Amino acid sequence: MKTRLDRRHALCCTAALGAGLFTSLQAEAAALRNPCREPLPASLRTHPLVAQAFDGIDPAALWDVHTHLLGNGDAGSGCTIHPSMYQWWHPVEVLRRRVILNAACVPQGVASVDRAYVERLQRLASDFPAGARWLLFAFDTACDDRGREHADWTTLHVPNRYAQEVAAALPQRFGWVASVHPYRPDAIERLDAALQQGALAVKWLPSAMNIDLADARCRPFYDRLRRAGMPLIVHCGEELAVRGADRAAYGNPLHLRVPLAAGVRVIAAHAASLGHAIDLDTPSRPRRNAFDLWARLMDEPAWRGLLFADISALFQTNRSPQAWHTLLQRQDWHARLLHGSDHPLPGVMPLYSPARLAAAGLLPRDAVEPLAALREHNPLMFDFVQKRLLRSGSARLLPEVFDTRRLWRAPPAQGYSAPPVPAPAPHGRTSA
């Protein structure tokens, strides 16, 4: 009897501690919420810093190459969110979901998360000149080593079908990026379907999805990407937002040599600017900054026509000033760097600080206040304008960093023709 009472007491204490932590986290988050102000006032729309940011930029070439779609399936999107993100006994995961949705200005209790997320993104995009576009990411489920879907490793799922539908509804503003796990038995068929349906690239997050870039099952995938001229966007470095399968070693930038050697154009997401990885080129295998390993690849002559990086998230407060200054000063890299926002993360208020960038000598002090005001109304505009204002000494991000459409101007490899698209899956089913 005493054992049963002790167990019940322990459970009650655990529940109380969890509830207390949840309340504490909620209170802390409330002070850091995105105010989601609308619309963008004329004083900011016509602000001299905004005008300066667009000087020399062709809006038709300004494609944001790293934009996330999210949803919970409440409007038939097929999107899913891991159950732990709704369970109070997982307070950190619940808070993570609320912070991300607040960053996207999706209110709690909204009639449809699916619709509210897309409608807000459309409004943010409408503040940009005609021609500017955002590439919307699908996100495949994690798979185990036998190619079977692993629900417990899948933090978020955004079907290819849904990303294609959202982009097709407003093509003047959106394109889409497919996500296909290469271990699936029908991976090539899914990839060909995405090609036929207009996907512009494929996105992998190896550590969360459980993808070893050197796995033999990836090689037919690489061959098809090469022949199609389709870029592969690979998250490199540490991943904090989506743990998934938690295979941190798979985020090592040096693993990119495998698809690069197969002739695939690879975009290293975030320029591997967070965390550490093992230096596979050194016998003692020390851990080094992932950014430094990516930089090594950028300087290897063999990859100069193949290796690129998007600079989404790179100027967040959790990145190092050394990486900030290096990216600005290495203008020989700029033709291989691509603008991306990592939306909705620019709306996560603690992640960005113009004041810290100014303290590091990268922004003029008088830009801090207007940038903060701009962010409260349109985090996408804030992200773009801030990047255009950054300086390290006399060095800045050259205009070609924002001419991201150029990556898709090159024609596909000769002789490639995707096979017919298979019949679509029933609406609402988890599918490619």
Number of C-alpha atoms within 10 A of each C-alpha: 6 7 8 9 10 11 12 12 12 12 12 12 12 13 14 13 13 17 16 13 17 19 13 12 15 17 11 11 17 10 9 12 18 24 14 19 14 12 11 18 12 8 10 16 15 10 13 11 18 21 12 13 16 16 11 9 15 16 16 16 16 24 24 27 30 25 23 20 24 27 24 18 18 14 14 14 23 21 26 20 17 18 15 16 19 16 12 16 18 16 22 18 19 19 18 16 18 20 24 19 23 21 22 25 21 22 16 11 7 10 11 16 20 21 18 18 19 17 14 17 19 15 14 18 19 12 15 17 13 13 14 20 24 25 24 27 29 30 29 25 29 29 23 17 14 9 17 14 18 16 17 14 20 23 23 24 24 28 25 29 22 24 27 23 15 17 21 16 10 12 14 14 20 23 25 31 28 32 28 27 30 26 24 18 13 13 19 20 18 22 25 20 23 25 22 14 17 15 25 19 25 25 22 25 24 25 25 27 28 26 24 19 22 14 12 11 17 19 16 14 20 25 15 18 27 21 17 20 22 24 23 27 24 24 25 33 28 20 20 10 13 16 18 23 20 17 16 19 17 25 28 27 28 19 17 22 18 16 23 19 13 15 19 27 25 23 26 24 29 26 30 30 29 22 20 22 26 18 19 14 10 9 7 9 11 12 14 13 19 25 24 18 24 23 19 12 18 19 13 10 8 13 18 14 13 17 26 26 26 27 24 24 24 23 23 21 15 14 16 14 17 10 20 20 19 13 22 22 18 12 16 12 19 20 19 20 26 29 24 28 25 23 24 22 26 24 29 19 21 15 14 20 16 23 19 15 22 17 12 14 16 24 21 15 13 10 15 18 12 17 22 18 15 25 25 18 21 23 27 25 22 22 25 18 20 24 21 22 17 23 20 17 11 8 16 20 23 16 16 20 23 26 21 23 18 15 16 13 8 10 10 15 13 9 7 13 14 15 11 10 15 10 7 10 11 8 12 15 12 18 18 25
